[in-house]
């Protein structure tokens, strides 16, 4: 599901509610048009099926938004941490730097072209471009610290760091595996 204009907290709450009804959070990625792509897959575990059956019986009108299971703040915080780490490891720092440099350079060139390449405009845009380029290392360092803070929170909660098949660092819940790797259609499902 692709979503735009959603905060981390709202995305985590949505994933939490889905988990109450037999699904599990699998991934969150940024799309090329700056939207979030939230991946939620069926939870094949016996605990997931039991939780879903219990909540469907207790909240039969949940699909209409009448009544939903109560929110557990700690679970929301852990989902948010997973989402921050997942989107942060989607691209390498090298790729992120290249994209940002390209974006800033193309934007500066477009502004200069739009202002008809007047000398004052070129100088002002050049100074702003240079200042933004000088800020790049600080922005990247901030991004790494931000992700590290959430990764530490996940480790403290017992999540295990693993590398998925695409080479991304992901965090697996205690005693679990990467979401979506179970067989929801297996025996007993």
The 8 nearest C-alpha neighbors of each residue, nearest first, counted from 0:
[[1, 37, 36, 2, 38, 35, 39, 27],
 [2, 0, 36, 35, 37, 34, 3, 30],
 [3, 1, 35, 34, 36, 0, 5, 4],
 [4, 2, 34, 5, 35, 1, 33, 36],
 [3, 5, 6, 2, 34, 35, 33, 9],
 [6, 4, 3, 9, 10, 7, 2, 35],
 [7, 5, 9, 8, 10, 4, 11, 3],
 [6, 8, 10, 9, 79, 11, 5, 82],
 [7, 9, 11, 6, 10, 12, 79, 75],
 [10, 8, 12, 6, 11, 7, 5, 13],
 [9, 11, 13, 7, 12, 8, 6, 14],
 [12, 10, 8, 14, 79, 78, 9, 13],
 [13, 11, 15, 9, 10, 14, 75, 8],
 [12, 14, 10, 16, 15, 11, 9, 17],
 [13, 15, 17, 11, 12, 16, 24, 18],
 [14, 16, 12, 18, 13, 17, 11, 75],
 [15, 17, 19, 13, 18, 14, 12, 20],
 [18, 16, 14, 20, 19, 15, 22, 13],
 [19, 17, 22, 23, 15, 16, 20, 21],
 [18, 20, 16, 17, 51, 21, 50, 15],
 [19, 21, 51, 17, 18, 22, 54, 55],
 [22, 20, 51, 47, 42, 18, 48, 19],
 [21, 23, 41, 18, 42, 40, 17, 20],
 [24, 22, 18, 42, 40, 39, 41, 25],
 [23, 25, 39, 14, 26, 38, 40, 178],
 [26, 24, 178, 39, 38, 23, 40, 179],
 [27, 25, 38, 24, 37, 85, 28, 82],
 [26, 28, 37, 36, 82, 86, 38, 85],
 [29, 27, 36, 86, 35, 30, 26, 37],
 [28, 30, 35, 34, 33, 36, 86, 31],
 [29, 31, 34, 33, 32, 35, 28, 36],
 [30, 32, 33, 29, 34, 35, 28, 36],
 [31, 33, 30, 34, 29, 35, 3, 1],
 [34, 32, 30, 31, 29, 35, 3, 4],
 [35, 33, 3, 30, 29, 2, 32, 1],
 [34, 36, 29, 2, 1, 28, 37, 30],
 [35, 37, 1, 28, 0, 27, 29, 2],
 [38, 36, 27, 0, 35, 26, 1, 39],
 [39, 37, 26, 25, 27, 24, 36, 40],
 [38, 40, 24, 25, 23, 22, 37, 41],
 [39, 41, 22, 23, 179, 25, 42, 38],
 [42, 40, 22, 21, 43, 23, 183, 39],
 [41, 43, 22, 23, 21, 47, 44, 40],
 [42, 44, 183, 41, 181, 182, 47, 45],
 [45, 43, 47, 46, 42, 48, 181, 183],
 [44, 46, 48, 47, 49, 43, 42, 50],
 [47, 45, 49, 44, 48, 50, 43, 51],
 [48, 46, 44, 50, 21, 45, 49, 42],
 [47, 49, 51, 45, 46, 50, 21, 52],
 [48, 50, 46, 52, 51, 47, 45, 53],
 [51, 49, 47, 53, 48, 52, 46, 54],
 [50, 52, 20, 21, 48, 54, 49, 53],
 [53, 51, 55, 49, 54, 50, 48, 56],
 [52, 54, 50, 56, 51, 55, 57, 49],
 [55, 53, 57, 51, 56, 52, 58, 50],
 [56, 54, 52, 58, 59, 57, 53, 51],
 [57, 55, 53, 54, 58, 59, 52, 51],
 [56, 58, 54, 55, 53, 59, 68, 52],
 [59, 57, 55, 61, 60, 54, 56, 66],
 [60, 58, 55, 61, 56, 57, 62, 54],
 [61, 59, 62, 63, 65, 58, 66, 64],
 [62, 60, 64, 63, 66, 67, 58, 59],
 [61, 63, 60, 64, 59, 65, 66, 67],
 [64, 62, 61, 65, 60, 66, 59, 67],
 [63, 65, 61, 62, 66, 60, 67, 58],
 [66, 64, 63, 60, 61, 67, 62, 58],
 [67, 65, 61, 64, 58, 60, 68, 63],
 [66, 68, 61, 58, 69, 64, 65, 16],
 [67, 69, 70, 66, 54, 58, 16, 19],
 [70, 68, 67, 71, 16, 66, 72, 19],
 [69, 71, 72, 68, 12, 75, 15, 16],
 [70, 72, 74, 73, 75, 69, 15, 76],
 [73, 71, 75, 74, 70, 76, 77, 12],
 [74, 72, 76, 75, 71, 77, 78, 70],
 [73, 75, 77, 76, 71, 72, 78, 15],
 [74, 76, 72, 78, 73, 77, 11, 12],
 [77, 75, 79, 73, 74, 78, 80, 72],
 [78, 76, 80, 74, 79, 75, 81, 73],
 [79, 77, 81, 75, 11, 80, 76, 82],
 [78, 80, 82, 76, 11, 77, 81, 7],
 [79, 81, 77, 149, 83, 78, 82, 76],
 [82, 80, 78, 84, 79, 83, 85, 77],
 [81, 83, 85, 79, 80, 84, 27, 86],
 [84, 82, 80, 86, 85, 81, 87, 79],
 [83, 85, 87, 81, 82, 146, 86, 88],
 [86, 84, 82, 88, 87, 83, 81, 27],
 [85, 87, 89, 28, 83, 88, 84, 27],
 [88, 86, 84, 85, 89, 83, 146, 90],
 [87, 89, 85, 90, 86, 167, 84, 168],
 [88, 90, 86, 87, 85, 167, 28, 91],
 [91, 89, 88, 94, 95, 92, 87, 86],
 [90, 92, 94, 93, 95, 88, 89, 87],
 [93, 91, 95, 94, 96, 90, 139, 97],
 [94, 92, 96, 91, 95, 97, 90, 98],
 [93, 95, 97, 91, 96, 92, 98, 90],
 [94, 96, 92, 98, 97, 93, 91, 99],
 [97, 95, 99, 93, 94, 98, 92, 100],
 [98, 96, 94, 100, 99, 95, 101, 93],
 [97, 99, 101, 95, 96, 100, 102, 94],
 [98, 100, 102, 96, 101, 97, 103, 95],
 [101, 99, 97, 103, 102, 98, 104, 96],
 [102, 100, 98, 104, 99, 103, 105, 97],
 [101, 103, 99, 105, 100, 104, 106, 98],
 [104, 102, 106, 100, 101, 105, 107, 99],
 [103, 105, 107, 101, 106, 102, 100, 108],
 [106, 104, 108, 102, 107, 103, 101, 109],
 [107, 105, 109, 103, 104, 108, 102, 110],
 [108, 106, 104, 110, 109, 105, 103, 111],
 [107, 109, 105, 111, 106, 110, 112, 104],
 [108, 110, 112, 106, 111, 107, 113, 105],
 [111, 109, 113, 107, 112, 108, 114, 106],
 [110, 112, 108, 116, 114, 109, 113, 121],
 [111, 113, 109, 115, 110, 114, 116, 108],
 [114, 112, 110, 115, 111, 109, 116, 108],
 [115, 113, 111, 112, 116, 110, 117, 120],
 [116, 114, 112, 113, 117, 111, 120, 110],
 [117, 115, 111, 114, 112, 121, 118, 120],
 [116, 118, 120, 119, 115, 121, 114, 111],
 [117, 119, 121, 120, 122, 116, 123, 115],
 [118, 120, 122, 121, 117, 123, 116, 124],
 [121, 119, 123, 117, 118, 122, 124, 111],
 [120, 122, 118, 124, 119, 123, 125, 111],
 [123, 121, 125, 119, 120, 124, 126, 118],
 [124, 122, 120, 126, 125, 121, 119, 127],
 [125, 123, 127, 121, 126, 122, 120, 128],
 [126, 124, 122, 128, 123, 127, 121, 129],
 [125, 127, 129, 123, 128, 124, 122, 130],
 [128, 126, 130, 124, 129, 125, 131, 123],
 [127, 129, 125, 131, 126, 130, 124, 132],
 [130, 128, 132, 126, 131, 127, 125, 133],
 [131, 129, 133, 127, 132, 128, 126, 134],
 [130, 132, 134, 128, 133, 129, 127, 135],
 [133, 131, 129, 135, 134, 130, 128, 100],
 [132, 134, 130, 131, 135, 129, 136, 137],
 [135, 133, 131, 137, 132, 136, 138, 130],
 [134, 136, 138, 132, 137, 133, 139, 131],
 [137, 135, 139, 138, 134, 140, 133, 132],
 [138, 136, 140, 134, 135, 139, 141, 133],
 [139, 137, 135, 141, 140, 136, 142, 134],
 [138, 140, 142, 136, 141, 137, 135, 143],
 [139, 141, 137, 143, 142, 138, 136, 144],
 [142, 140, 138, 144, 139, 143, 145, 137],
 [141, 143, 139, 145, 140, 144, 138, 146],
 [142, 144, 140, 146, 145, 141, 147, 139],
 [145, 143, 147, 141, 146, 142, 148, 140],
 [144, 146, 142, 148, 143, 147, 141, 149],
 [147, 145, 143, 149, 148, 144, 84, 150],
 [148, 146, 150, 144, 149, 145, 151, 143],
 [149, 147, 151, 145, 146, 150, 144, 152],
 [150, 148, 152, 80, 146, 151, 147, 153],
 [149, 151, 147, 153, 152, 148, 146, 154],
 [152, 150, 154, 148, 149, 153, 147, 155],
 [151, 153, 149, 155, 150, 154, 156, 148],
 [152, 154, 156, 150, 158, 151, 155, 149],
 [155, 153, 158, 151, 157, 156, 152, 150],
 [154, 156, 152, 153, 157, 151, 158, 150],
 [157, 155, 153, 154, 158, 152, 173, 77],
 [158, 156, 154, 173, 155, 159, 153, 172],
 [159, 157, 172, 154, 173, 171, 153, 170],
 [158, 160, 171, 170, 161, 157, 154, 172],
 [161, 159, 170, 169, 171, 168, 158, 162],
 [162, 160, 169, 168, 170, 163, 159, 171],
 [161, 163, 168, 167, 166, 169, 164, 160],
 [162, 164, 166, 165, 167, 161, 168, 169],
 [163, 165, 166, 162, 167, 168, 161, 177],
 [164, 166, 163, 167, 162, 168, 89, 169],
 [167, 165, 163, 162, 164, 168, 169, 161],
 [168, 166, 162, 163, 165, 88, 169, 89],
 [167, 169, 162, 161, 88, 163, 166, 160],
 [168, 170, 161, 160, 162, 167, 85, 171],
 [171, 169, 160, 159, 158, 161, 172, 81],
 [170, 172, 159, 158, 176, 177, 175, 160],
 [173, 171, 158, 175, 174, 170, 159, 176],
 [174, 172, 158, 157, 175, 171, 159, 156],
 [175, 173, 172, 176, 171, 158, 159, 157],
 [176, 174, 172, 173, 171, 177, 178, 158],
 [175, 177, 171, 178, 172, 180, 174, 181],
 [176, 178, 171, 180, 179, 175, 25, 170],
 [179, 177, 25, 180, 176, 23, 24, 181],
 [178, 180, 181, 40, 25, 177, 41, 42],
 [181, 179, 178, 177, 182, 176, 183, 43],
 [180, 182, 179, 183, 43, 178, 42, 44],
 [181, 183, 185, 184, 43, 180, 179, 188],
 [184, 182, 43, 185, 188, 181, 41, 42],
 [185, 183, 182, 188, 186, 43, 187, 181],
 [186, 184, 182, 183, 188, 187, 43, 181],
 [187, 185, 188, 184, 183, 182, 43, 44],
 [186, 188, 185, 184, 45, 183, 43, 44],
 [187, 186, 184, 185, 183, 43, 48, 182]]
